[in-house]
Amino acid sequence: MKIAVSGKGGVGKTLLVAFLSTVFAKSGYSVLAIDADPNVNLAVTFGFPNSQKIIPISKMDDLIEERTGARPGQMAPYFRLNPKVDDLPEKCSLKYDGIRIMVMGPIKAAGSGCYCPEGALLQALIAHLLLEVDEVVILDMEAGIEHLTRGTAKGVDKLIIVVEPSRRSVETGYRVRDLALEIGVKNIGVVANKIRNEREKDFLISSMPDFEFLGFIPYDQGIIEADLAGSPLVNSSPKVMNEVKNIAAQLDKLK
């Protein structure tokens, strides 16, 4: 099962990825969570120890040079566009509480092709993870689909667009869907987050009538307090976890 998660910055993409990964791992699945958001805070959400010391793959200059034949930032007229990456999920991932996490780091204009060695390595790695790895792979993307191409889109079983009750979030949701359809991603769903009342739920349903809603995650002050305290967010809200379990049950049918 391969799941990509996108949406406007701050809507809760990373939170959903962390909770979904936790649910699937506790259900016995082998889970690989991919942090492809430039903010690289997925590890913090999980509560990975010393997460601030994790080096994104896009910053591993020695590895990039070894695999592509070119060093980032240096003039290189030629480099390998299809470097060896099949060993990287094992070498470059960290495991904690039954979940493996990989931190990609930022990539420049990946959707239209990044003509740089670090972009070539990340694109090859994304393709390997989505098309060949036999695990539950959950991809936490930035506010778009920059890490996906027409080639890797066919590996995505579900694109989840996370929204909150705001017009800007809804507009971003429509833009993400349009971009996804252009590259061939057709199985698209929405998860609403930070829902305080029925009015906010009804606003999103009426604003996005042609979308499939997978779930409505309630606002919980416990998430905020856990973040302020530096505690793992995945342990901070039973009611959020219960709703994510319902979402995971729907995704489980994609197998």
C-alpha positions in Angstrom: 0.0 0.0 0.0 1.4 3.4 -1.1 -0.1 6.5 0.3 0.8 10.1 -0.5 -0.3 13.0 1.8 -0.5 16.6 0.6 -2.2 19.9 1.4 -1.7 23.5 2.5 1.1 24.1 5.0 -0.1 23.8 8.6 -3.2 21.8 8.0 -1.9 18.7 9.7 -0.3 16.6 6.9 2.5 15.4 9.1 0.2 14.7 12.0 -1.9 12.4 9.8 1.1 10.6 8.5 2.4 10.0 12.0 -0.9 8.7 13.3 -1.6 6.6 10.2 1.9 5.0 10.4 1.3 4.2 14.1 -2.0 2.6 13.4 -0.7 0.4 10.6 2.4 -0.5 12.5 0.4 -1.6 15.5 -1.8 -3.7 13.1 1.3 -5.7 12.2 2.3 -4.0 8.9 5.9 -3.1 8.0 5.7 0.7 7.7 8.1 3.1 6.1 7.2 6.8 6.6 8.8 9.2 4.2 9.4 12.9 5.2 9.5 14.7 1.9 8.4 18.1 3.3 11.2 20.7 3.5 10.2 21.4 7.1 11.4 17.9 8.1 9.4 17.6 11.3 7.9 14.1 10.9 10.5 12.6 13.3 9.6 15.1 16.0 5.9 14.3 15.6 6.7 10.6 16.2 8.9 11.4 19.1 12.1 9.9 17.6 15.0 10.5 20.0 17.6 13.1 18.8 15.5 13.9 15.7 17.3 17.2 15.3 20.4 15.2 14.4 18.8 13.4 11.4 20.5 14.5 8.2 18.2 14.6 5.2 19.3 12.5 2.2 19.4 15.6 0.0 22.1 17.0 2.3 24.3 13.8 2.2 26.8 15.1 -0.3 29.2 12.1 -0.1 26.3 9.7 -0.7 25.0 11.7 -3.6 28.4 11.9 -5.2 29.0 8.2 -4.7 25.7 7.2 -6.4 25.4 9.9 -9.1 29.1 10.6 -9.9 28.6 14.3 -9.1 28.8 16.4 -6.0 26.0 18.8 -5.2 26.9 22.4 -5.8 29.7 21.7 -8.2 29.7 22.0 -11.9 29.0 18.6 -13.4 28.0 18.3 -17.0 27.2 14.6 -16.6 25.8 12.5 -13.7 23.8 9.3 -13.4 20.0 9.9 -13.7 19.3 6.3 -12.5 21.6 5.8 -9.5 21.6 2.7 -7.4 19.1 3.2 -4.5 17.7 -0.2 -3.6 19.9 -0.4 -0.5 19.1 3.1 0.8 15.8 2.3 2.5 17.7 0.0 4.9 20.8 2.2 5.1 19.2 5.6 5.4 16.2 4.9 7.6 15.8 5.0 11.3 13.5 2.7 13.3 11.6 3.6 16.4 8.5 2.0 18.0 8.0 -0.4 15.0 8.1 2.4 12.3 10.9 3.2 9.9 11.4 6.8 8.8 13.4 8.3 6.0 14.0 12.1 5.7 14.4 13.2 2.1 14.9 16.9 2.4 13.9 19.6 -0.1 14.1 18.9 -3.9 14.1 21.6 -6.6 11.3 21.5 -9.1 11.0 17.7 -8.9 7.7 17.4 -10.7 9.1 18.9 -13.9 12.5 17.3 -13.5 15.4 18.4 -11.3 18.6 18.6 -13.3 20.9 18.2 -10.3 22.5 15.1 -8.7 20.6 15.4 -5.5 17.3 15.6 -7.4 18.3 12.6 -9.5 19.0 10.5 -6.4 15.7 11.5 -4.7 13.6 10.9 -7.8 15.2 7.4 -8.2 14.6 6.7 -4.5 10.9 7.8 -4.6 10.4 5.6 -7.7 11.9 2.7 -5.9 9.8 3.2 -2.8 6.5 3.6 -4.6 7.0 1.0 -7.3 9.1 -1.8 -5.8 9.2 -1.7 -2.0 6.8 -4.3 -0.5 5.7 -2.3 2.6 3.2 0.3 3.7 4.8 3.5 2.4 3.3 6.8 3.5 4.8 9.9 1.9 4.5 13.2 3.7 4.8 15.8 0.9 5.0 19.6 0.9 2.0 21.6 -0.1 1.8 20.1 -3.6 2.9 17.0 -5.4 6.5 18.1 -6.2 8.0 14.7 -5.4 5.7 12.8 -7.8 6.1 12.4 -11.6 4.1 10.7 -14.2 6.3 7.6 -13.7 5.9 7.4 -10.0 2.2 8.4 -9.9 1.2 4.9 -11.0 2.6 3.5 -7.7 0.3 5.7 -5.5 -2.7 3.8 -4.3 -4.2 6.8 -2.6 -3.5 10.5 -2.6 -4.9 12.1 0.6 -5.4 15.8 0.6 -5.6 17.2 4.1 -7.7 20.3 4.6 -8.9 22.5 7.5 -12.0 24.6 7.6 -10.7 27.6 5.7 -11.2 28.8 2.1 -7.4 28.9 1.4 -7.1 25.3 2.4 -10.0 24.4 0.1 -8.4 26.3 -2.8 -5.1 24.4 -2.2 -7.0 21.1 -2.2 -8.5 21.8 -5.6 -5.0 22.9 -7.0 -3.4 19.7 -5.6 -6.2 17.6 -7.1 -5.8 19.2 -10.5 -2.0 18.7 -10.5 -2.5 15.1 -9.4 -4.9 14.3 -12.2 -2.5 15.8 -14.7 0.1 13.2 -13.9 -2.3 10.3 -13.6 -3.1 10.1 -9.9 -6.9 9.4 -9.9 -7.5 7.7 -6.5 -7.8 10.9 -4.4 -9.4 11.4 -1.0 -9.8 14.2 1.5 -9.2 14.1 5.3 -10.6 17.1 7.2 -8.5 18.2 10.2 -9.1 20.6 13.2 -12.8 20.2 13.1 -14.5 21.9 16.1 -18.1 21.6 15.3 -20.7 20.5 12.7 -20.7 23.9 11.1 -17.1 23.5 10.1 -17.7 20.0 8.8 -20.7 21.2 6.7 -18.6 24.0 5.3 -16.0 21.6 3.9 -18.5 19.2 2.6 -20.4 21.9 0.8 -17.2 23.6 -0.5 -15.8 20.3 -1.8 -18.9 18.4 -3.1 -17.0 16.4 -5.7 -14.4 15.0 -3.3 -14.4 11.7 -1.3 -14.1 12.5 2.4 -12.2 9.7 4.3 -12.7 11.2 7.7 -13.0 14.3 10.0 -10.4 14.6 12.6 -11.5 16.7 15.6 -9.6 19.6 17.0 -7.9 18.6 20.3 -6.1 21.0 22.5 -4.1 18.0 23.8 -2.2 18.0 20.5 -1.1 21.7 21.1 -0.1 21.0 24.6 1.9 18.0 23.7 3.7 20.0 21.1 4.5 22.8 23.5 5.8 20.2 26.0 7.9 18.4 23.4 6.0 15.2 23.9 5.2 12.7 21.0 2.1 13.9 19.4 0.9 10.4 18.5 0.4 9.7 22.1 -1.5 12.9 22.9 -5.1 12.4 21.7 -7.2 9.3 22.0 -10.1 10.9 20.0 -7.8 11.8 17.1 -6.4 8.3 17.2 -9.8 6.8 17.0 -10.8 8.8 13.9 -7.5 7.9 12.3 -8.2 4.3 12.9 -11.4 4.7 11.0 -9.5 6.3 8.1 -6.9 3.5 8.2 -9.7 0.9 8.0 -10.8 2.4 4.7 -7.3 2.6 3.3 -6.7 -1.0 4.4 -9.3 -2.0 1.7 -6.9 -0.8 -1.0 -4.6 -3.8 -0.5 
